[in-house]
Amino acid sequence: MPYLPPFIAPTRFTDPDAALAQVQRIYDQQIEHLRQAMQRFVAGETLPGHVRACYPFVRLHTETVARADVLESAHLSYGFVAGPGRFETTLTRPDLYRSYYLEQFRLLLQNHRVELEIGTSALPIPVHFSFAEHDHVEGHMDAARRMLMRDVFDLPDLAAMDDGIANGTYEPKAGDPLPLSLFTAPRVDYSLHRLRHYTGTGPEHFQNFVLFTNYQFYIDEFVRMGHAAMADPNSEYCAFVEPGNVITRRVGLPAEAVDALGAAPPRLPQMPAYHLVRSDSAGITMVNIGVGPANAKNITDHIAVLRPHAWIMVGHCAGLRNSQQLGDYVLAHGYVREDHVLDEELPLWVPIPALAEIQLALERAVADVTQVSGVALKNIMRTGTVASTDNRNWELLPNNQPQRRFSQSRAVALDMESATIAANGFRFRVPYGTLLCVSDKPLHGEIKLPGMANHFYRERVDQHLRIGIRAIELLRAQGLEQLHSRKLRSFAEVAFQ
């Protein structure tokens, strides 16, 4: 017999704020039910049945393919359903997603002029996803009591959190609603918990523009810039967050209660994240993904649920052309995918296009920071195909096999992460781009040596990072309507951004 909280009946809304308030009410009630039951369970009580709480849902019915105010919203690539039918998604963490949910609700109401139905779904909330940030009550139980949890509480169900919607392979059963969002609520919760683990920072600190790098040198420089911004009373950024949720506020701003909970970890997490925070969440998050496509896929799988406005790779690469010099930039306009980590989710026959909005911002940022423009810009930056491989020692393979393939593809640079980040951006409808810096030329005898590498890092890391930040400033200034391109939307796309 399930042990459930009091039922909250579905309610219809035409006001997005009221709809979100109902989502919050349902979510808070369900989470509190789980937390109280968990506390009683840890204390040794026998509960009156299998404990269950469920996610809130939002549902929309429309009977026409036509949209209201089509001219007003024609520039948007999201915010509307593909045609007549019943559409639904489960929701989680309305405190974290408040602004995002409000925008999605507002656009659905504006475009379809129908009511939004908010209610309690039948999809259980796994008990692990109900714990508060610093709540570790399960750690006080012995092994036998922890094993009994499986009988008393719902645990994560992987069948409810796959990426079939994002991959374009999801097929609803007869009578089931069509999806409104790329991700179900448990899939979102799963990634929010993974982000804490891998990056050492809470998901609430992540910003809507993300820089990825494959070298700690870039992070060191970003930290220096972050602290410099906090010492500037006129900075547009209000806080700088480091692993362990260590928060530095801009000079002149008061400390907040959450600041006292931060503590530098004894060792850095696998993929540490750092956040230059703006009050509108349009700041910059930077993540050191380390080396390899597996890391690149892992972190972008999880950051995607935060629905960022763009992510950009700024890292090092091998230059494949003799005309390139160490320190030259490569702006990727195409990718050769030999990373092998996304072949099942995104077949190799799917092209990964360059996005004009990102390309133009990166090119202009290079010109702005280097003070080089026009034809002269080609002397320090080349646009071309970037190949990404999962074999770090590809140079040692026999018979020049990789070199031949890279030559046939017209590749101008090689790394291990950029194609993965771009492909996952395409897959998850997150605008993406790549600007790399040539750090060696293995095909031409210029391999990385300690002295040469140190000189390269000193000369280029600061400039390269400033270019990435400048590109984000340009993207932010041009407006999000242009950034979220229709090139990333499929035939019958979900309504949520």
Backbone torsions as a table, in degrees:
resi	resn	phi	psi	omega
1	MET	NA	121.1	-179.1
2	PRO	-67.2	142.8	174.5
3	TYR	-103.2	103.0	-169.3
4	LEU	-115.4	155.6	170.1
5	PRO	-75.6	167.5	177.4
6	PRO	-56.5	140.4	-177.3
7	PHE	-74.3	134.6	173.3
8	ILE	-108.9	115.5	-175.0
9	ALA	-68.7	150.4	175.9
10	PRO	-59.5	144.1	-178.3
11	THR	-134.2	145.9	-178.5
12	ARG	-102.1	145.1	-175.7
13	PHE	-138.7	147.9	170.2
14	THR	-118.6	4.2	178.4
15	ASP	-116.8	122.3	-176.2
16	PRO	-62.8	-37.1	179.6
17	ASP	-64.7	-42.8	178.7
18	ALA	-65.6	-38.4	178.3
19	ALA	-63.0	-44.0	-179.8
20	LEU	-67.3	-36.6	177.3
21	ALA	-60.3	-37.4	177.4
22	GLN	-69.3	-39.2	174.6
23	VAL	-57.7	-45.7	-179.6
24	GLN	-62.9	-41.7	-179.9
25	ARG	-60.8	-47.7	-179.4
26	ILE	-64.6	-46.3	-178.1
27	TYR	-61.0	-47.5	-179.5
28	ASP	-59.7	-42.5	-179.7
29	GLN	-62.9	-45.0	-177.0
30	GLN	-67.8	-41.8	-179.9
31	ILE	-67.0	-41.2	179.0
32	GLU	-63.0	-37.8	176.9
33	HIS	-59.8	-46.1	179.5
34	LEU	-64.6	-43.7	-176.9
35	ARG	-65.3	-43.5	178.9
36	GLN	-64.7	-41.4	178.5
37	ALA	-64.5	-38.6	179.4
38	MET	-65.5	-41.4	178.2
39	GLN	-62.1	-41.3	177.8
40	ARG	-66.3	-38.5	179.4
41	PHE	-65.0	-44.8	179.0
42	VAL	-62.6	-34.1	179.8
43	ALA	-73.9	-5.7	176.0
44	GLY	100.2	3.4	-179.7
45	GLU	-70.2	154.0	169.4
46	THR	-95.6	117.8	-175.2
47	LEU	-82.1	156.9	-172.1
48	PRO	-75.7	9.5	179.5
49	GLY	162.7	-176.2	177.1
50	HIS	-68.7	121.2	-174.9
51	VAL	-75.6	127.8	180.0
52	ARG	-141.6	136.0	169.7
53	ALA	-136.7	151.9	-172.9
54	CYS	-128.5	155.6	180.0
55	TYR	-71.5	150.0	168.5
56	PRO	-70.5	158.1	175.7
57	PHE	-129.7	160.2	167.8
58	VAL	-122.8	136.2	-175.4
59	ARG	-132.9	146.9	179.5
60	LEU	-138.8	134.9	173.6
61	HIS	-114.9	132.5	172.9
62	THR	-139.8	147.0	-176.5
63	GLU	-113.3	9.3	-177.5
64	THR	-142.3	150.6	175.6
65	VAL	-80.5	-15.9	-177.7
66	ALA	-70.2	151.5	178.1
67	ARG	-122.3	142.3	174.5
68	ALA	-77.4	154.0	177.9
69	ASP	50.7	40.6	-175.2
70	VAL	-62.6	-33.9	179.7
71	LEU	-68.7	-37.5	-178.8
72	GLU	-66.7	-35.4	-175.1
73	SER	-111.0	13.7	-176.0
74	ALA	-63.5	-25.3	-177.8
75	HIS	-78.0	-13.5	-178.3
76	LEU	-85.5	143.6	178.9
77	SER	-100.7	6.8	179.7
78	TYR	-147.0	175.4	178.1
79	GLY	99.6	8.9	-179.2
80	PHE	-149.6	152.0	177.8
81	VAL	-88.9	163.5	-171.5
82	ALA	-77.1	-20.6	-178.0
83	GLY	178.4	-168.4	-178.5
84	PRO	-62.9	149.7	175.8
85	GLY	146.3	-172.8	177.9
86	ARG	-110.6	126.2	-175.0
87	PHE	-125.2	143.9	-173.4
88	GLU	-157.1	150.6	169.0
89	THR	-150.6	152.2	173.1
90	THR	-85.9	155.3	-173.2
91	LEU	-128.9	151.6	176.8
92	THR	-144.8	161.7	175.7
93	ARG	45.5	58.4	179.2
94	PRO	-61.6	-20.5	174.3
95	ASP	-66.5	-42.1	-179.3
96	LEU	-75.7	-37.9	-173.7
97	TYR	-100.3	19.9	-174.0
98	ARG	-52.4	-56.5	-176.6
99	SER	-63.6	-40.1	-179.5
100	TYR	-63.9	-49.9	-179.8
101	TYR	-62.9	-40.3	179.7
102	LEU	-59.4	-42.3	-179.9
103	GLU	-65.8	-42.7	-179.6
104	GLN	-63.9	-43.8	179.3
105	PHE	-62.5	-45.0	-178.2
106	ARG	-59.7	-44.9	-177.7
107	LEU	-67.9	-40.1	178.1
108	LEU	-62.2	-43.8	178.5
109	LEU	-65.4	-39.6	-178.8
110	GLN	-68.9	-41.2	-174.0
111	ASN	-80.5	-28.3	-172.5
112	HIS	-117.8	-11.7	176.6
113	ARG	49.9	41.3	174.5
114	VAL	-125.7	167.9	-179.6
115	GLU	-80.1	149.7	170.4
116	LEU	-96.1	132.1	178.4
117	GLU	-101.1	124.2	179.5
118	ILE	-113.6	129.6	-179.3
119	GLY	-157.4	-171.4	179.5
120	THR	-100.6	122.6	-177.5
121	SER	-78.9	178.6	173.6
122	ALA	-98.6	8.3	-178.0
123	LEU	-88.8	114.8	-175.2
124	PRO	-67.1	148.1	171.5
125	ILE	-89.0	116.8	175.6
126	PRO	-59.2	138.9	-174.0
127	VAL	-60.3	-31.4	-180.0
128	HIS	-61.3	-28.4	-177.3
129	PHE	-85.8	2.2	179.1
130	SER	-97.0	-13.2	-176.7
131	PHE	-66.8	140.3	174.1
132	ALA	-70.5	166.3	-174.2
133	GLU	-50.9	-45.1	-175.7
134	HIS	-112.2	28.3	-178.5
135	ASP	-101.1	117.1	-178.6
136	HIS	-129.9	43.8	-174.7
137	VAL	-62.1	-29.6	-177.2
138	GLU	-65.7	-19.7	-179.6
139	GLY	-69.9	-13.3	-178.7
140	HIS	-88.9	-1.5	-177.5
141	MET	-92.7	152.0	174.1
142	ASP	-81.4	173.8	-173.9
143	ALA	-60.9	-39.5	-178.2
144	ALA	-66.3	-40.3	179.9
145	ARG	-67.8	-38.9	178.2
146	ARG	-64.4	-37.7	177.9
147	MET	-64.7	-35.6	-179.9
148	LEU	-66.7	-21.9	177.2
149	MET	-52.8	-34.3	-177.3
150	ARG	-61.8	-29.7	-179.6
151	ASP	-86.1	-23.6	-171.2
152	VAL	-99.4	-31.8	-174.8
153	PHE	-123.2	158.2	172.3
154	ASP	-78.9	133.0	177.2
155	LEU	-105.0	166.6	-179.7
156	PRO	-56.6	132.9	178.9
157	ASP	-110.2	108.6	-175.6
158	LEU	-62.5	-24.5	179.6
159	ALA	-67.8	-19.7	-178.5
160	ALA	-95.8	3.5	-174.6
161	MET	-137.7	28.9	176.1
162	ASP	-81.9	177.4	-175.3
163	ASP	-105.9	32.3	-178.9
164	GLY	-61.1	-36.3	179.8
165	ILE	-65.4	-49.7	-179.8
166	ALA	-63.2	-36.3	-177.7
167	ASN	-78.4	-9.5	-179.2
168	GLY	78.7	18.1	-178.5
169	THR	-109.4	-3.1	-177.5
170	TYR	-73.1	130.8	176.5
171	GLU	-127.8	108.7	-179.0
172	PRO	-65.1	147.3	175.5
173	LYS	-73.1	161.8	179.7
174	ALA	-56.4	127.1	179.9
175	GLY	90.4	-12.9	178.3
176	ASP	-77.2	149.3	176.1
177	PRO	-71.9	158.6	173.3
178	LEU	-81.2	153.7	-176.1
179	PRO	-75.6	146.3	173.8
180	LEU	-98.9	-21.0	-173.3
181	SER	-133.4	157.6	176.7
182	LEU	-67.7	-26.7	-171.3
183	PHE	-126.8	137.7	170.4
184	THR	-75.9	163.6	-178.7
185	ALA	-60.5	-44.3	178.9
186	PRO	-65.5	-31.0	175.6
187	ARG	-64.8	-39.8	177.0
188	VAL	-64.6	-48.2	-179.8
189	ASP	-58.8	-41.3	178.9
190	TYR	-57.9	-47.0	-178.7
191	SER	-68.9	-35.8	177.8
192	LEU	-60.8	-39.0	177.7
193	HIS	-71.6	-36.3	177.8
194	ARG	-65.6	-36.1	179.7
195	LEU	-61.9	-41.8	176.6
196	ARG	-59.0	-43.2	-176.3
197	HIS	-67.0	-48.7	-172.5
198	TYR	-79.9	-32.1	-173.0
199	THR	-105.1	-15.9	-179.5
200	GLY	75.8	12.1	177.8
201	THR	-134.7	152.0	179.4
202	GLY	-72.8	151.7	-178.2
203	PRO	-63.5	-23.1	-179.8
204	GLU	-66.7	-16.4	-178.9
205	HIS	-89.3	-16.0	-176.6
206	PHE	-65.5	141.4	-179.1
207	GLN	-102.7	169.8	-173.6
208	ASN	-82.4	-4.1	174.4
209	PHE	-124.8	129.3	-171.1
210	VAL	-125.0	131.8	171.4
211	LEU	-107.3	132.1	173.4
212	PHE	-109.3	143.2	174.9
213	THR	-140.0	161.1	178.9
214	ASN	-114.6	16.5	179.2
215	TYR	-141.2	138.2	-179.9
216	GLN	-64.7	-25.8	-179.8
217	PHE	-55.7	-38.8	179.5
218	TYR	-66.4	-39.2	179.1
219	ILE	-65.1	-42.6	178.6
220	ASP	-56.7	-41.1	-179.6
221	GLU	-72.0	-37.4	178.0
222	PHE	-64.0	-39.0	177.1
223	VAL	-63.0	-42.8	178.3
224	ARG	-61.0	-44.5	178.6
225	MET	-64.4	-38.6	-179.2
226	GLY	-63.2	-43.9	179.3
227	HIS	-70.5	-33.4	176.1
228	ALA	-64.4	-39.3	178.3
229	ALA	-64.8	-35.6	-180.0
230	MET	-71.4	-22.0	177.8
231	ALA	-85.9	-4.3	-178.7
232	ASP	-102.2	111.5	-177.6
233	PRO	-64.2	-16.6	-179.3
234	ASN	-98.8	6.4	-178.5
235	SER	-63.5	145.2	175.8
236	GLU	-74.8	-11.6	-178.5
237	TYR	-98.3	140.9	-174.6
238	CYS	-104.8	-14.1	-179.7
239	ALA	-158.2	156.0	174.2
240	PHE	-128.0	125.9	-173.8
241	VAL	-117.5	132.1	179.9
242	GLU	-119.0	167.0	-179.1
243	PRO	-51.7	144.8	-171.2
244	GLY	87.6	6.5	-176.4
245	ASN	57.1	38.4	175.5
246	VAL	-78.9	117.8	-172.2
247	ILE	-111.3	126.8	171.4
248	THR	-110.3	121.5	179.6
249	ARG	-87.5	152.2	174.6
250	ARG	-60.6	142.3	-178.8
251	VAL	-54.1	133.5	-178.9
252	GLY	97.2	-16.5	178.8
253	LEU	-92.6	141.0	-179.2
254	PRO	-74.0	153.9	173.6
255	ALA	-68.4	155.0	177.0
256	GLU	-116.7	161.4	-174.2
257	ALA	-57.3	-36.4	-177.1
258	VAL	-66.0	-22.6	-177.8
259	ASP	-59.8	-35.2	-176.1
260	ALA	-68.9	-16.6	-178.5
261	LEU	-83.5	-14.1	-178.6
262	GLY	-77.4	144.0	177.1
263	ALA	-154.8	131.8	179.8
264	ALA	-60.6	132.0	-178.1
265	PRO	-71.8	155.0	178.4
266	PRO	-63.7	-24.8	175.3
267	ARG	-147.0	152.3	-178.8
268	LEU	-68.7	145.9	175.2
269	PRO	-69.1	176.6	-174.6
270	GLN	-62.1	-41.0	-179.4
271	MET	-134.1	77.5	-172.4
272	PRO	-62.1	142.0	179.7
273	ALA	-118.3	147.6	179.9
274	TYR	-134.1	141.7	-170.4
275	HIS	-131.7	120.6	168.1
276	LEU	-92.4	107.6	-165.9
277	VAL	-96.0	133.1	167.8
278	ARG	-108.7	155.1	-178.0
279	SER	-62.9	-23.8	179.3
280	ASP	-97.2	11.0	-179.1
281	SER	64.9	14.6	179.1
282	ALA	-96.0	27.0	177.4
283	GLY	-81.6	-154.0	-173.6
284	ILE	-126.5	127.7	169.9
285	THR	-106.3	136.4	176.9
286	MET	-125.2	132.2	-176.3
287	VAL	-125.6	130.3	171.4
288	ASN	-88.8	102.9	-175.6
289	ILE	-82.5	-5.5	-177.2
290	GLY	73.1	-154.2	-172.9
291	VAL	-108.3	132.1	169.3
292	GLY	114.8	148.8	-178.5
293	PRO	-69.3	-25.5	179.0
294	ALA	-63.6	-44.3	175.9
295	ASN	-62.2	-42.7	-177.9
296	ALA	-61.7	-43.2	177.9
297	LYS	-67.2	-43.9	-176.8
298	ASN	-56.7	-52.3	-173.7
299	ILE	-71.7	-36.1	179.1
300	THR	-73.2	-29.2	172.2
301	ASP	-55.0	-39.0	-174.2
302	HIS	-89.1	-41.8	179.2
303	ILE	-64.5	-26.2	-178.2
304	ALA	-58.4	-31.0	-177.6
305	VAL	-70.1	-16.0	176.8
306	LEU	-80.8	-6.7	178.4
307	ARG	53.5	56.3	178.0
308	PRO	-65.7	162.2	-179.6
309	HIS	-83.1	-23.4	177.6
310	ALA	-169.5	151.1	166.3
311	TRP	-134.9	144.4	-172.9
312	ILE	-134.5	135.6	175.9
313	MET	-91.8	123.8	172.2
314	VAL	-126.3	107.1	-177.5
315	GLY	-156.3	-164.6	-177.5
316	HIS	-100.1	157.4	179.0
317	CYS	-149.0	165.7	170.5
318	ALA	-89.8	126.9	173.4
319	GLY	-78.3	133.9	-175.4
320	LEU	-104.6	-2.0	-178.8
321	ARG	-113.8	140.3	-178.4
322	ASN	-64.7	-26.0	-178.9
323	SER	-73.2	-13.3	-179.6
324	GLN	-80.6	151.9	176.5
325	GLN	-116.2	153.6	173.5
326	LEU	-59.4	133.1	-177.0
327	GLY	95.8	-9.9	175.2
328	ASP	-68.3	155.0	178.6
329	TYR	-100.5	151.7	176.1
330	VAL	-127.2	119.4	176.0
331	LEU	-100.0	111.9	-174.3
332	ALA	-72.8	127.0	171.5
333	HIS	-115.2	3.2	176.5
334	GLY	-166.5	163.4	-174.4
335	TYR	-137.1	137.6	167.2
336	VAL	-100.9	118.8	-173.7
337	ARG	-99.1	100.5	171.7
338	GLU	-120.0	32.2	-179.7
339	ASP	-87.8	-27.0	172.3
340	HIS	67.2	7.6	-177.6
341	VAL	-94.5	-13.1	-178.9
342	LEU	-121.1	11.3	-174.5
343	ASP	-61.2	-33.9	-179.8
344	GLU	-76.9	-41.2	-178.6
345	GLU	-77.2	-34.3	-176.7
346	LEU	-136.3	94.7	-175.1
347	PRO	-55.8	153.0	-176.0
348	LEU	-64.6	-20.0	179.2
349	TRP	-76.1	-7.2	177.5
350	VAL	-81.2	119.1	178.3
351	PRO	-73.2	146.5	176.2
352	ILE	-110.3	97.5	-172.1
353	PRO	-77.8	155.0	168.5
354	ALA	-74.3	143.2	-180.0
355	LEU	-101.4	119.8	-172.1
356	ALA	-57.0	-40.1	-176.8
357	GLU	-61.8	-42.5	179.3
358	ILE	-71.3	-42.4	-178.1
359	GLN	-59.9	-46.0	-178.4
360	LEU	-65.6	-39.1	179.3
361	ALA	-65.3	-41.5	180.0
362	LEU	-67.7	-41.8	179.7
363	GLU	-64.3	-43.6	179.3
364	ARG	-66.7	-36.4	179.5
365	ALA	-63.9	-39.7	176.3
366	VAL	-60.8	-44.6	180.0
367	ALA	-64.4	-41.6	-177.9
368	ASP	-64.7	-44.6	-174.6
369	VAL	-77.2	-40.0	-177.9
370	THR	-85.4	-12.9	-176.2
371	GLN	60.1	33.8	176.2
372	VAL	-122.2	135.0	-177.3
373	SER	-144.9	175.6	176.8
374	GLY	64.5	-144.7	-178.3
375	VAL	-62.2	-33.4	-178.1
376	ALA	-62.8	-23.7	-179.4
377	LEU	-63.2	-28.2	-180.0
378	LYS	-67.5	-16.9	178.7
379	ASN	-74.4	-19.2	-178.8
380	ILE	-122.9	-7.7	-179.7
381	MET	-141.1	131.5	178.1
382	ARG	-118.5	135.6	174.8
383	THR	-96.9	132.3	-178.9
384	GLY	-179.6	-170.8	-177.8
385	THR	-81.6	135.2	174.8
386	VAL	-109.7	129.2	175.9
387	ALA	-99.2	137.6	175.4
388	SER	-120.5	131.8	-177.1
389	THR	-124.7	154.6	174.4
390	ASP	-95.8	5.2	-179.7
391	ASN	-109.0	102.2	-177.9
392	ARG	-62.1	-28.6	-179.3
393	ASN	-106.6	46.6	-179.3
394	TRP	-61.4	-26.0	-178.6
395	GLU	-64.1	-22.1	-174.3
396	LEU	-91.5	-2.2	178.9
397	LEU	-69.2	147.3	-174.1
398	PRO	-73.7	158.5	169.6
399	ASN	62.3	23.6	176.0
400	ASN	55.4	29.8	-176.5
401	GLN	-59.0	-50.7	-179.3
402	PRO	-63.8	-40.3	-178.5
403	GLN	-58.8	-39.7	-179.6
404	ARG	-64.7	-45.0	-179.6
405	ARG	-64.0	-42.3	-179.8
406	PHE	-65.0	-36.5	177.9
407	SER	-67.0	-42.1	-180.0
408	GLN	-65.0	-29.9	-179.4
409	SER	-85.0	-3.3	-177.7
410	ARG	65.1	27.0	-179.6
411	ALA	-64.6	141.8	177.4
412	VAL	-111.1	-9.8	-179.0
413	ALA	-154.3	158.7	-178.2
414	LEU	-137.3	134.0	171.0
415	ASP	-146.3	-165.3	-176.9
416	MET	-119.0	-2.1	-171.8
417	GLU	-128.6	-27.2	-167.3
418	SER	-63.2	-43.0	-179.0
419	ALA	-65.2	-33.9	178.7
420	THR	-66.0	-46.2	-179.3
421	ILE	-64.4	-41.1	178.2
422	ALA	-66.5	-43.5	-178.5
423	ALA	-64.7	-39.4	178.0
424	ASN	-72.5	-29.4	172.0
425	GLY	-62.9	-45.0	176.9
426	PHE	-60.3	-46.3	-176.9
427	ARG	-63.3	-39.3	-176.6
428	PHE	-100.5	10.5	176.8
429	ARG	60.4	40.1	175.3
430	VAL	-110.7	117.8	179.0
431	PRO	-54.5	138.1	-169.7
432	TYR	-138.0	160.6	175.8
433	GLY	-164.0	166.5	-176.8
434	THR	-141.8	125.1	169.8
435	LEU	-129.9	112.3	-176.6
436	LEU	-108.4	165.0	178.6
437	CYS	-126.3	129.4	-176.4
438	VAL	-71.2	119.1	180.0
439	SER	-110.8	-13.6	175.3
440	ASP	-160.4	165.9	179.4
441	LYS	-135.7	76.3	-172.0
442	PRO	-63.1	-29.1	179.7
443	LEU	-72.8	-13.1	-175.9
444	HIS	-122.7	22.9	172.2
445	GLY	80.5	4.0	179.6
446	GLU	-102.8	86.4	179.4
447	ILE	-96.2	163.8	-178.0
448	LYS	-71.2	125.0	173.0
449	LEU	-123.2	150.3	-171.5
450	PRO	-52.0	-50.3	-177.9
451	GLY	-64.4	-44.7	-179.9
452	MET	-65.0	-38.8	-179.6
453	ALA	-65.8	-42.8	-179.4
454	ASN	-61.6	-40.8	178.4
455	HIS	-64.8	-42.5	179.7
456	PHE	-60.2	-47.3	-177.7
457	TYR	-61.4	-42.4	-179.4
458	ARG	-62.8	-38.4	-173.8
459	GLU	-78.8	-31.9	-165.9
460	ARG	-114.6	-27.9	-172.4
461	VAL	-60.1	-48.0	-178.7
462	ASP	-58.9	-47.0	-178.5
463	GLN	-65.4	-43.7	-178.6
464	HIS	-61.1	-43.9	179.7
465	LEU	-64.8	-41.0	178.7
466	ARG	-63.8	-31.9	175.6
467	ILE	-65.7	-44.3	178.5
468	GLY	-61.2	-41.7	179.4
469	ILE	-67.8	-40.0	178.4
470	ARG	-63.2	-38.9	178.3
471	ALA	-61.8	-40.1	178.1
472	ILE	-65.4	-40.3	177.3
473	GLU	-59.3	-40.8	179.5
474	LEU	-67.4	-42.2	178.8
475	LEU	-63.8	-41.5	179.0
476	ARG	-63.2	-39.8	-176.5
477	ALA	-71.6	-30.4	-175.2
478	GLN	-77.7	-15.8	178.4
479	GLY	99.6	146.2	-173.7
480	LEU	-76.5	-21.7	-178.5
481	GLU	-60.3	-37.5	178.6
482	GLN	-77.0	-29.1	-172.7
483	LEU	-73.1	-40.4	-178.1
484	HIS	-82.5	93.7	-168.1
485	SER	-83.4	147.3	174.2
486	ARG	-67.3	-16.5	178.9
487	LYS	-61.8	-20.7	-177.9
488	LEU	-97.5	4.4	-177.0
489	ARG	-105.1	141.0	-177.5
490	SER	-91.5	-173.8	-176.5
491	PHE	-59.6	-57.6	-178.8
492	ALA	-111.0	77.6	-171.6
493	GLU	-81.7	150.6	174.6
494	VAL	-68.6	158.5	-174.4
495	ALA	-79.8	-33.6	-176.6
496	PHE	-69.4	140.1	175.1
497	GLN	-60.2	NA	NA
